[in-house]
Amino acid sequence: MRSRCGLALLALSCSSNGPTTSPASSALPPGVVARSGAELVSASTIARIAERGVSPRAASELAVVDAVLAAGAREQLSPGAVRSIERAALARALLESLARDVKALPQPTDAELQEIRSERWLDLDRPDAVRTTHAVVLNDKPERAAEARLVAEKLGAALAAATTGAELIRIAQAFPGEGFEIHAEPLPFVTADGRSFARTETGLAPRGGFDQAFASAANAIPGVGQLGPIATSSFGFHLILVEERMPGVTTPREGLAALLAPEVQARRGSKMRRELLEKLRAGAPIQVERAVDDLTARVKLSP
């Protein structure tokens, strides 16, 4: 969308193919190349239009049409409507200037790329992971750790022939806990460093973190359908069965810069916009009518 002149944005398109008339020549202020009533067309305005890929002559004609339409808008619209249009056009012009500043910034820095890489690790930098089903002999009393481990050893012997998560859960739920609670359940994918995620209809989604000792033990089990040795965590003693392995992904540094450049630019723009708004608000305090909700509720919207 062009933004050469504020009022023209809310009037008619500057690219109208309607008939035009040659303006009369007269002495104009320095830097001004045309005028329509009170609307002045500066050389800098024409230069900005020409930057969009049109010839200086065409840019001049478009600017004059804008000025004519703007002058007509001032005559035909109410003062309130004109002020609203001017505010919107000025805000748009300021934001477009900000966008040009963002585009002029240098290439993404390593810190910017790493920030996004860390946030989007599932897509860009995901380690190998395993999906498991486990049974745990729960214990939070250090003095009973030996007893709990003995129960886990017996449970491990009972689970030796299990090759699926369903079998593990069935056996564990029927196993006597000897005073300890045994909990069995399927778990989402977990990486060796404890990060977790699940497969959903829309892709992979993060699922928080796991106990580091459990995560490391789960990923150390070499085969799918294999039961690992007893693993100790802050929750108790685990018997872990691997049901699926998912290879990791990594994005090379040289490909990362090109891939994430648009996102880096968008983040820079958002940051600069926030900083600009904070600066402007500090210089121009905002006062809002207390009854603003009641007043806006009376506004009738066209269907």
C-alpha positions as a Markdown table, in Angstrom:
| # | Residue | x | y | z |
|---|---|---|---|---|
| 1 | Met | 0.0 | 0.0 | 0.0 |
| 2 | Arg | 1.3 | 3.4 | -0.9 |
| 3 | Ser | 1.6 | 6.1 | 1.8 |
| 4 | Arg | 2.6 | 9.2 | -0.1 |
| 5 | Cys | 0.0 | 11.5 | 1.4 |
| 6 | Gly | -2.2 | 10.9 | 4.4 |
| 7 | Leu | -5.5 | 12.2 | 3.2 |
| 8 | Ala | -5.2 | 10.5 | -0.1 |
| 9 | Leu | -5.0 | 7.1 | 1.6 |
| 10 | Leu | -8.6 | 7.6 | 2.7 |
| 11 | Ala | -9.8 | 9.2 | -0.4 |
| 12 | Leu | -9.2 | 7.6 | -3.8 |
| 13 | Ser | -6.3 | 5.5 | -5.0 |
| 14 | Cys | -3.4 | 7.5 | -6.4 |
| 15 | Ser | -3.1 | 5.1 | -9.3 |
| 16 | Ser | -6.5 | 6.3 | -10.7 |
| 17 | Asn | -6.6 | 6.3 | -14.4 |
| 18 | Gly | -9.0 | 9.2 | -14.6 |
| 19 | Pro | -8.2 | 12.3 | -16.7 |
| 20 | Thr | -5.7 | 14.7 | -15.4 |
| 21 | Thr | -5.1 | 18.4 | -16.1 |
| 22 | Ser | -1.8 | 20.2 | -16.2 |
| 23 | Pro | -1.4 | 22.5 | -13.2 |
| 24 | Ala | -0.8 | 26.1 | -13.9 |
| 25 | Ser | 2.8 | 27.3 | -13.3 |
| 26 | Ser | 3.5 | 29.8 | -10.6 |
| 27 | Ala | 6.1 | 30.8 | -8.1 |
| 28 | Leu | 6.2 | 28.3 | -5.2 |
| 29 | Pro | 8.1 | 28.2 | -1.9 |
| 30 | Pro | 11.6 | 26.7 | -2.0 |
| 31 | Gly | 11.5 | 22.8 | -2.2 |
| 32 | Val | 7.8 | 22.8 | -3.2 |
| 33 | Val | 7.1 | 21.7 | -6.8 |
| 34 | Ala | 3.3 | 21.8 | -6.9 |
| 35 | Arg | 0.3 | 23.0 | -4.9 |
| 36 | Ser | -3.4 | 22.2 | -4.8 |
| 37 | Gly | -5.2 | 24.7 | -2.6 |
| 38 | Ala | -3.5 | 24.4 | 0.8 |
| 39 | Glu | -1.9 | 21.1 | -0.1 |
| 40 | Leu | 1.8 | 21.4 | -1.0 |
| 41 | Val | 3.8 | 18.8 | -2.9 |
| 42 | Ser | 7.5 | 18.8 | -2.0 |
| 43 | Ala | 10.4 | 17.5 | -4.0 |
| 44 | Ser | 11.2 | 15.1 | -1.2 |
| 45 | Thr | 7.7 | 13.6 | -1.5 |
| 46 | Ile | 8.2 | 12.9 | -5.2 |
| 47 | Ala | 11.6 | 11.4 | -4.5 |
| 48 | Arg | 10.0 | 9.0 | -2.0 |
| 49 | Ile | 7.4 | 8.0 | -4.5 |
| 50 | Ala | 10.1 | 7.5 | -7.2 |
| 51 | Glu | 11.9 | 5.1 | -4.8 |
| 52 | Arg | 9.0 | 2.7 | -5.3 |
| 53 | Gly | 10.1 | 2.1 | -8.9 |
| 54 | Val | 8.2 | 4.8 | -10.9 |
| 55 | Ser | 9.7 | 7.5 | -13.1 |
| 56 | Pro | 10.1 | 11.0 | -11.6 |
| 57 | Arg | 7.5 | 12.2 | -14.1 |
| 58 | Ala | 5.0 | 9.6 | -13.0 |
| 59 | Ala | 5.9 | 10.2 | -9.3 |
| 60 | Ser | 5.2 | 13.9 | -9.8 |
| 61 | Glu | 1.8 | 13.2 | -11.4 |
| 62 | Leu | 0.8 | 10.8 | -8.6 |
| 63 | Ala | 1.8 | 13.3 | -5.9 |
| 64 | Val | -0.3 | 16.0 | -7.6 |
| 65 | Val | -3.3 | 13.7 | -7.7 |
| 66 | Asp | -2.8 | 13.0 | -4.1 |
| 67 | Ala | -2.7 | 16.7 | -3.3 |
| 68 | Val | -5.9 | 17.3 | -5.3 |
| 69 | Leu | -7.7 | 14.5 | -3.5 |
| 70 | Ala | -6.5 | 15.7 | -0.2 |
| 71 | Ala | -7.7 | 19.2 | -0.8 |
| 72 | Gly | -11.1 | 17.8 | -1.9 |
| 73 | Ala | -11.2 | 15.7 | 1.3 |
| 74 | Arg | -10.6 | 18.7 | 3.5 |
| 75 | Glu | -13.5 | 20.5 | 1.8 |
| 76 | Gln | -16.0 | 17.6 | 1.8 |
| 77 | Leu | -15.2 | 15.8 | 5.1 |
| 78 | Ser | -15.9 | 17.0 | 8.6 |
| 79 | Pro | -13.1 | 18.5 | 10.7 |
| 80 | Gly | -13.2 | 15.4 | 13.0 |
| 81 | Ala | -12.9 | 13.0 | 10.0 |
| 82 | Val | -10.0 | 15.0 | 8.7 |
| 83 | Arg | -8.2 | 14.9 | 12.0 |
| 84 | Ser | -8.8 | 11.1 | 12.2 |
| 85 | Ile | -7.4 | 10.6 | 8.7 |
| 86 | Glu | -4.4 | 12.8 | 9.5 |
| 87 | Arg | -3.6 | 10.8 | 12.7 |
| 88 | Ala | -3.8 | 7.5 | 10.8 |
| 89 | Ala | -1.7 | 8.7 | 7.9 |
| 90 | Leu | 1.0 | 10.2 | 10.2 |
| 91 | Ala | 1.1 | 7.0 | 12.3 |
| 92 | Arg | 1.4 | 5.0 | 9.1 |
| 93 | Ala | 4.2 | 7.1 | 7.8 |
| 94 | Leu | 6.1 | 6.9 | 11.1 |
| 95 | Leu | 5.8 | 3.1 | 11.1 |
| 96 | Glu | 6.9 | 2.8 | 7.5 |
| 97 | Ser | 9.9 | 4.9 | 8.4 |
| 98 | Leu | 10.6 | 2.5 | 11.2 |
| 99 | Ala | 10.3 | -0.4 | 8.8 |
| 100 | Arg | 12.9 | 1.2 | 6.5 |
| 101 | Asp | 15.2 | 1.6 | 9.5 |
| 102 | Val | 14.8 | -2.1 | 10.4 |
| 103 | Lys | 15.6 | -3.2 | 6.9 |
| 104 | Ala | 18.8 | -1.1 | 6.9 |
| 105 | Leu | 20.1 | -2.9 | 10.0 |
| 106 | Pro | 23.0 | -5.4 | 9.6 |
| 107 | Gln | 22.7 | -9.2 | 9.3 |
| 108 | Pro | 21.5 | -11.2 | 12.3 |
| 109 | Thr | 24.0 | -11.6 | 15.1 |
| 110 | Asp | 25.0 | -14.9 | 16.6 |
| 111 | Ala | 23.2 | -13.9 | 19.8 |
| 112 | Glu | 20.0 | -13.2 | 17.9 |
| 113 | Leu | 20.2 | -16.5 | 16.1 |
| 114 | Gln | 21.0 | -18.5 | 19.2 |
| 115 | Glu | 18.0 | -17.0 | 21.0 |
| 116 | Ile | 15.6 | -18.2 | 18.4 |
| 117 | Arg | 17.5 | -21.5 | 18.1 |
| 118 | Ser | 17.0 | -22.1 | 21.8 |
| 119 | Glu | 13.3 | -21.2 | 21.6 |
| 120 | Arg | 12.7 | -23.4 | 18.5 |
| 121 | Trp | 14.9 | -26.2 | 19.5 |
| 122 | Leu | 12.3 | -28.8 | 18.5 |
| 123 | Asp | 12.6 | -27.7 | 14.8 |
| 124 | Leu | 16.1 | -26.4 | 14.6 |
| 125 | Asp | 18.3 | -28.2 | 17.2 |
| 126 | Arg | 16.7 | -31.3 | 18.6 |
| 127 | Pro | 18.8 | -34.0 | 20.2 |
| 128 | Asp | 18.0 | -37.7 | 19.7 |
| 129 | Ala | 15.1 | -38.8 | 21.9 |
| 130 | Val | 13.3 | -41.9 | 23.1 |
| 131 | Arg | 9.6 | -42.5 | 23.8 |
| 132 | Thr | 9.2 | -44.9 | 26.8 |
| 133 | Thr | 6.8 | -46.7 | 29.1 |
| 134 | His | 8.1 | -47.1 | 32.6 |
| 135 | Ala | 7.2 | -48.6 | 36.0 |
| 136 | Val | 8.5 | -46.9 | 39.1 |
| 137 | Val | 8.7 | -48.1 | 42.7 |
| 138 | Leu | 8.0 | -44.8 | 44.4 |
| 139 | Asn | 10.0 | -43.9 | 47.5 |
| 140 | Asp | 10.7 | -40.6 | 49.2 |
| 141 | Lys | 12.3 | -42.0 | 52.4 |
| 142 | Pro | 16.1 | -42.5 | 52.2 |
| 143 | Glu | 16.1 | -45.0 | 55.0 |
| 144 | Arg | 13.8 | -47.3 | 52.9 |
| 145 | Ala | 15.8 | -47.0 | 49.7 |
| 146 | Ala | 17.3 | -50.5 | 50.0 |
| 147 | Glu | 13.8 | -52.1 | 50.5 |
| 148 | Ala | 12.4 | -50.1 | 47.5 |
| 149 | Arg | 15.3 | -51.2 | 45.3 |
| 150 | Leu | 14.7 | -54.8 | 46.2 |
| 151 | Val | 11.1 | -54.5 | 45.1 |
| 152 | Ala | 12.3 | -52.9 | 41.9 |
| 153 | Glu | 14.6 | -55.8 | 41.3 |
| 154 | Lys | 11.8 | -58.3 | 41.7 |
| 155 | Leu | 9.6 | -56.3 | 39.4 |
| 156 | Gly | 12.4 | -56.2 | 36.8 |
| 157 | Ala | 12.6 | -60.0 | 36.8 |
| 158 | Ala | 8.8 | -60.1 | 36.3 |
| 159 | Leu | 9.1 | -57.7 | 33.4 |
| 160 | Ala | 12.0 | -59.4 | 31.7 |
| 161 | Ala | 9.9 | -60.9 | 28.9 |
| 162 | Ala | 7.9 | -57.7 | 28.3 |
| 163 | Thr | 8.5 | -56.1 | 24.9 |
| 164 | Thr | 5.7 | -53.6 | 24.7 |
| 165 | Gly | 4.4 | -50.8 | 26.9 |
| 166 | Ala | 1.0 | -52.4 | 27.3 |
| 167 | Glu | 2.7 | -55.6 | 28.7 |
| 168 | Leu | 4.8 | -53.6 | 31.1 |
| 169 | Ile | 1.8 | -51.7 | 32.5 |
| 170 | Arg | -0.3 | -54.9 | 32.8 |
| 171 | Ile | 2.4 | -56.7 | 34.8 |
| 172 | Ala | 3.4 | -53.8 | 36.9 |
| 173 | Gln | -0.1 | -53.0 | 37.9 |
| 174 | Ala | -0.7 | -56.5 | 39.2 |
| 175 | Phe | 2.7 | -56.8 | 40.9 |
| 176 | Pro | 2.7 | -56.7 | 44.8 |
| 177 | Gly | 4.4 | -53.5 | 46.0 |
| 178 | Glu | 5.3 | -54.8 | 49.5 |
| 179 | Gly | 4.3 | -51.6 | 51.1 |
| 180 | Phe | 5.5 | -49.4 | 48.2 |
| 181 | Glu | 3.4 | -47.8 | 45.5 |
| 182 | Ile | 4.1 | -48.9 | 42.0 |
| 183 | His | 3.1 | -46.6 | 39.2 |
| 184 | Ala | 3.3 | -47.5 | 35.5 |
| 185 | Glu | 2.5 | -45.2 | 32.5 |
| 186 | Pro | 3.6 | -44.4 | 29.0 |
| 187 | Leu | 5.7 | -41.2 | 28.6 |
| 188 | Pro | 6.3 | -38.7 | 25.9 |
| 189 | Phe | 9.7 | -38.4 | 24.1 |
| 190 | Val | 12.6 | -37.3 | 26.2 |
| 191 | Thr | 16.1 | -36.3 | 25.3 |
| 192 | Ala | 19.2 | -37.2 | 27.3 |
| 193 | Asp | 19.4 | -33.8 | 28.8 |
| 194 | Gly | 15.8 | -34.0 | 30.1 |
| 195 | Arg | 13.8 | -32.0 | 27.5 |
| 196 | Ser | 10.5 | -33.6 | 26.6 |
| 197 | Phe | 8.1 | -33.3 | 23.7 |
| 198 | Ala | 5.1 | -35.2 | 22.2 |
| 199 | Arg | 3.9 | -35.9 | 18.7 |
| 200 | Thr | 0.6 | -34.1 | 18.0 |
| 201 | Glu | -1.7 | -33.6 | 15.0 |
| 202 | Thr | 0.1 | -30.3 | 14.2 |
| 203 | Gly | 3.6 | -31.6 | 14.8 |
| 204 | Leu | 5.9 | -31.8 | 17.8 |
| 205 | Ala | 5.0 | -29.9 | 20.9 |
| 206 | Pro | 7.2 | -29.4 | 24.1 |
| 207 | Arg | 6.1 | -31.1 | 27.2 |
| 208 | Gly | 8.3 | -29.7 | 30.0 |
| 209 | Gly | 11.3 | -31.5 | 31.5 |
| 210 | Phe | 12.2 | -34.8 | 33.0 |
| 211 | Asp | 14.4 | -35.8 | 35.9 |
| 212 | Gln | 17.9 | -35.7 | 34.5 |
| 213 | Ala | 18.9 | -39.2 | 35.9 |
| 214 | Phe | 15.8 | -40.7 | 34.3 |
| 215 | Ala | 16.3 | -39.0 | 31.0 |
| 216 | Ser | 19.9 | -40.1 | 30.8 |
| 217 | Ala | 19.1 | -43.7 | 31.7 |
| 218 | Ala | 16.2 | -43.9 | 29.2 |
| 219 | Asn | 18.4 | -42.7 | 26.3 |
| 220 | Ala | 21.2 | -45.1 | 27.2 |
| 221 | Ile | 19.0 | -48.1 | 26.5 |
| 222 | Pro | 20.2 | -49.3 | 23.0 |
| 223 | Gly | 17.2 | -51.0 | 21.5 |
| 224 | Val | 13.5 | -50.5 | 20.9 |
| 225 | Gly | 11.4 | -53.0 | 22.8 |
| 226 | Gln | 14.3 | -53.4 | 25.3 |
| 227 | Leu | 14.0 | -53.1 | 29.1 |
| 228 | Gly | 16.8 | -51.2 | 30.7 |
| 229 | Pro | 18.5 | -51.8 | 34.0 |
| 230 | Ile | 17.0 | -50.2 | 37.2 |
| 231 | Ala | 17.3 | -46.4 | 37.0 |
| 232 | Thr | 17.3 | -44.3 | 40.2 |
| 233 | Ser | 15.7 | -40.9 | 40.2 |
| 234 | Ser | 14.4 | -38.5 | 42.8 |
| 235 | Phe | 11.1 | -40.3 | 42.6 |
| 236 | Gly | 12.3 | -43.8 | 43.2 |
| 237 | Phe | 13.5 | -46.8 | 41.1 |
| 238 | His | 12.4 | -47.2 | 37.5 |
| 239 | Leu | 12.1 | -50.0 | 35.0 |
| 240 | Ile | 12.1 | -48.3 | 31.6 |
| 241 | Leu | 11.1 | -49.9 | 28.2 |
| 242 | Val | 12.0 | -48.0 | 25.0 |
| 243 | Glu | 9.1 | -48.0 | 22.5 |
| 244 | Glu | 10.4 | -45.6 | 19.9 |
| 245 | Arg | 13.6 | -43.7 | 19.0 |
| 246 | Met | 13.5 | -40.4 | 17.2 |
| 247 | Pro | 16.7 | -39.1 | 15.5 |
| 248 | Gly | 17.7 | -35.6 | 16.3 |
| 249 | Val | 17.9 | -32.6 | 13.9 |
| 250 | Thr | 20.4 | -29.8 | 13.6 |
| 251 | Thr | 20.6 | -26.8 | 11.4 |
| 252 | Pro | 24.1 | -25.6 | 10.2 |
| 253 | Arg | 25.1 | -22.1 | 11.2 |
| 254 | Glu | 25.3 | -21.0 | 7.6 |
| 255 | Gly | 21.8 | -22.1 | 6.8 |
| 256 | Leu | 20.5 | -20.8 | 10.1 |
| 257 | Ala | 21.2 | -17.1 | 9.2 |
| 258 | Ala | 19.2 | -17.3 | 5.9 |
| 259 | Leu | 16.4 | -19.2 | 7.5 |
| 260 | Leu | 15.9 | -17.0 | 10.5 |
| 261 | Ala | 16.6 | -13.6 | 9.0 |
| 262 | Pro | 12.9 | -12.7 | 8.5 |
| 263 | Glu | 12.1 | -13.6 | 12.1 |
| 264 | Val | 15.1 | -11.7 | 13.4 |
| 265 | Gln | 13.9 | -8.6 | 11.4 |
| 266 | Ala | 10.4 | -9.0 | 12.8 |
| 267 | Arg | 11.7 | -9.1 | 16.3 |
| 268 | Arg | 13.9 | -6.1 | 15.8 |
| 269 | Gly | 10.9 | -4.2 | 14.4 |
| 270 | Ser | 8.7 | -5.1 | 17.4 |
| 271 | Lys | 11.5 | -4.1 | 19.8 |
| 272 | Met | 12.0 | -0.7 | 18.0 |
| 273 | Arg | 8.3 | -0.1 | 17.9 |
| 274 | Arg | 7.9 | -0.7 | 21.6 |
| 275 | Glu | 10.8 | 1.6 | 22.4 |
| 276 | Leu | 9.4 | 4.3 | 20.1 |
| 277 | Leu | 6.0 | 4.0 | 21.8 |
| 278 | Glu | 7.5 | 4.2 | 25.2 |
| 279 | Lys | 9.5 | 7.3 | 24.2 |
| 280 | Leu | 6.5 | 9.0 | 22.6 |
| 281 | Arg | 4.2 | 8.2 | 25.6 |
| 282 | Ala | 6.8 | 9.7 | 28.0 |
| 283 | Gly | 6.8 | 12.9 | 26.0 |
| 284 | Ala | 3.0 | 13.1 | 25.5 |
| 285 | Pro | 1.1 | 11.8 | 28.5 |
| 286 | Ile | -2.1 | 10.0 | 27.6 |
| 287 | Gln | -5.4 | 10.8 | 29.3 |
| 288 | Val | -8.4 | 8.5 | 28.8 |
| 289 | Glu | -12.0 | 9.4 | 29.8 |
| 290 | Arg | -13.1 | 7.3 | 32.7 |
| 291 | Ala | -16.4 | 6.5 | 30.9 |
| 292 | Val | -14.6 | 5.3 | 27.7 |
| 293 | Asp | -16.3 | 1.9 | 27.8 |
| 294 | Asp | -19.7 | 3.5 | 28.0 |
| 295 | Leu | -19.0 | 5.9 | 25.2 |
| 296 | Thr | -17.5 | 3.3 | 22.9 |
| 297 | Ala | -20.5 | 1.0 | 23.5 |
| 298 | Arg | -22.7 | 3.6 | 21.9 |
| 299 | Val | -20.8 | 3.4 | 18.6 |
| 300 | Lys | -22.9 | 1.8 | 15.9 |
| 301 | Leu | -21.0 | -0.5 | 13.6 |
| 302 | Ser | -22.1 | -1.1 | 10.0 |
| 303 | Pro | -23.0 | -4.7 | 9.3 |
